[in-house]
Amino acid sequence: MMIGVIDYGMGNLFSVSKALERIHVEYKLGDRPQAIEGCDGYILPGVGAFPDAISALEEHDFIDFIKEKVTDGVPVYGICLGMQLLFDSSEEGGRNTNGLGLFPGTITRFPGIDEQGRSYKVPHMGWNELEIHHPGKALMTDVEEDHVYFVHSFVVKTEESSILYATADYHMEVPAIVGKGNLVASQFHPEKSGKPGMQLLENFCKVMCKQ
């Protein structure tokens, strides 16, 4: 089994690589599709701003590559910004930027004010507990409702509740893990989230990528 890690210049490749090594999964990094063609599954990491990331994916010729892999049934896992890029669009940067359109929804900034009119800190940074909605999914095997590590100022807004494998609460419902068939993603960093995060990566690599 071989996992391809998509390197478009905006991912935390070191921590993802070390996490894969800890679970004894072979991987290779590639900054162009031809460098990682033929892998059993792919990880799309991401750190930074949505508009810049879409431009970088396009520059590195990964947009059509990712869409084709998803269509072909190859497992793909988006992490943090990598999750957000899979949705229809984002409002980050004060303008609407199209995403990959593989999940329905828009990325919006945390309002910073709750329903009672009280302000709260943005970004959402730290450990929050998962509420699991679809424990029977392959990605969620043996994943417990434990705390995982978030760092983000923008959040997914979607009407499609069926894709919400798990949520967290940060003054509003936060989509934490999403999935549809072979396409899955987490808003938090599994490689920095202890046991539940490592279980997710192991499930992706050793269960989903071997089906």
C-alpha positions in Angstrom: 0.0 0.0 0.0 1.2 3.5 -0.9 -0.3 6.8 0.2 0.3 9.9 -1.9 0.6 13.2 0.0 -0.3 16.1 -2.2 2.4 18.8 -2.0 1.2 22.1 -3.4 3.3 24.3 -1.1 0.6 24.9 1.6 0.5 21.8 3.7 2.1 20.7 7.0 4.0 17.9 5.3 6.4 17.2 8.1 3.7 16.4 10.7 1.6 14.3 8.3 4.7 12.4 7.2 5.7 11.6 10.7 2.2 10.5 11.6 2.2 8.1 8.7 5.6 6.7 9.8 4.2 6.1 13.3 1.4 3.9 11.9 3.9 2.2 9.5 2.3 3.3 6.3 4.4 3.9 3.2 4.0 7.2 1.5 5.5 9.5 -1.1 5.3 13.3 -1.5 4.6 14.8 -4.9 4.4 18.4 -6.2 2.9 17.3 -9.5 0.4 14.6 -10.3 2.8 12.4 -12.2 5.0 12.2 -9.1 2.3 10.4 -7.1 0.2 8.7 -9.8 -1.0 5.2 -9.0 -1.2 5.4 -5.2 -3.8 3.5 -3.2 -5.1 6.7 -1.5 -4.3 10.4 -1.2 -4.0 13.0 1.6 -4.6 16.6 0.9 -3.2 18.7 3.8 -3.6 22.4 4.0 -2.4 25.4 6.1 -3.1 29.0 5.1 -5.7 31.0 3.1 -8.3 29.4 0.8 -7.8 31.7 -2.3 -4.1 31.1 -2.2 -4.5 27.4 -1.8 -6.8 27.1 -4.8 -4.4 29.0 -6.9 -1.5 26.8 -5.7 -3.5 23.6 -6.5 -4.2 25.0 -10.0 -0.5 25.9 -10.5 0.6 22.4 -9.5 -2.1 20.8 -11.8 -3.8 19.1 -8.9 -7.4 20.3 -9.4 -8.4 17.9 -12.1 -6.2 15.2 -10.6 -8.1 15.2 -7.3 -11.5 15.3 -9.0 -10.6 12.4 -11.2 -9.3 10.3 -8.3 -12.5 10.9 -6.4 -14.6 10.0 -9.4 -12.6 6.8 -9.9 -13.3 5.7 -6.4 -9.8 6.3 -5.0 -9.8 7.3 -1.3 -8.9 10.9 -0.6 -8.6 12.5 2.8 -8.5 16.3 3.3 -7.0 17.9 6.4 -7.9 21.3 7.8 -7.7 23.8 4.9 -7.5 20.6 2.7 -11.0 19.8 3.9 -12.3 23.3 3.2 -11.0 23.2 -0.4 -13.2 20.2 -1.1 -16.4 22.4 -0.7 -18.2 24.6 -3.2 -16.7 27.9 -2.3 -15.2 30.2 0.4 -15.8 33.8 1.6 -12.3 34.1 2.9 -10.4 37.2 1.7 -13.7 39.2 1.3 -14.6 37.6 -2.0 -16.2 34.4 -3.2 -13.6 31.8 -4.3 -14.7 28.6 -6.0 -13.5 25.4 -4.4 -13.4 21.9 -5.8 -17.1 21.4 -5.4 -16.9 17.8 -4.2 -18.9 18.5 -1.0 -21.9 20.9 -0.9 -21.4 24.0 1.2 -19.6 27.3 1.7 -16.7 28.2 4.0 -17.6 31.3 6.2 -15.8 33.1 9.0 -16.8 32.4 12.6 -19.1 35.3 13.4 -17.4 35.9 16.8 -20.7 36.6 18.4 -23.0 33.9 19.7 -26.8 33.7 19.6 -27.0 35.6 22.9 -24.9 38.4 21.6 -21.8 37.5 23.5 -18.4 37.8 21.8 -16.0 34.9 21.6 -12.4 34.3 20.4 -11.6 33.7 16.8 -9.7 31.7 15.6 -11.1 28.5 17.1 -7.9 27.1 18.6 -7.4 24.2 21.0 -9.0 20.9 22.0 -12.7 20.2 21.5 -14.7 17.1 21.9 -16.1 15.2 19.0 -19.8 14.3 18.7 -19.9 11.3 16.4 -23.0 10.9 14.1 -22.0 8.0 11.9 -20.0 5.5 13.9 -20.6 2.7 11.3 -18.5 4.4 8.6 -15.2 2.8 7.7 -13.3 6.0 8.6 -14.9 6.1 12.1 -14.1 2.5 13.2 -13.0 2.6 16.9 -12.9 6.4 16.9 -14.2 7.6 20.3 -15.9 10.8 21.3 -12.6 12.3 22.5 -10.9 15.7 22.2 -9.1 16.7 19.0 -7.0 19.7 18.1 -8.5 22.6 16.0 -6.9 25.7 14.5 -9.2 27.6 12.2 -11.0 30.9 11.7 -13.3 29.7 8.9 -16.0 27.0 9.2 -18.0 24.9 6.9 -21.7 25.8 6.4 -23.6 23.1 4.7 -27.3 22.0 4.4 -26.2 18.4 3.7 -26.4 16.7 7.2 -25.7 13.3 5.7 -22.0 14.2 5.1 -21.4 15.1 8.8 -19.6 12.1 10.3 -18.8 14.2 13.4 -19.2 17.7 14.8 -17.8 19.8 17.6 -19.2 22.7 19.5 -17.6 26.1 19.5 -20.4 28.5 20.1 -22.1 26.8 17.1 -22.1 23.4 15.5 -18.7 22.9 13.7 -18.4 20.2 11.0 -15.4 18.3 12.3 -15.3 15.2 10.1 -17.2 14.9 6.8 -17.4 12.1 4.3 -19.2 10.8 1.2 -18.1 7.4 -0.1 -14.3 7.4 -0.8 -14.0 11.1 0.0 -13.4 12.1 3.6 -11.9 15.0 5.5 -11.4 16.5 9.0 -11.3 20.2 10.0 -8.9 19.4 12.8 -5.4 18.0 12.5 -5.5 14.3 13.1 -1.8 14.1 13.2 -1.8 16.4 16.2 -4.9 14.9 17.9 -3.6 12.0 19.9 -5.3 8.6 19.9 -8.5 9.6 18.0 -6.6 11.4 15.3 -4.1 8.5 14.8 -7.1 6.1 14.6 -8.6 8.2 11.8 -5.4 8.1 9.8 -5.0 4.4 10.4 -8.6 3.7 9.4 -8.1 5.8 6.2 -4.9 4.1 5.2 -5.4 0.5 6.4 -9.2 0.2 5.9 -10.5 2.6 3.3 -7.4 2.3 1.0 -7.5 -1.5 1.1 -11.2 -2.0 0.3 
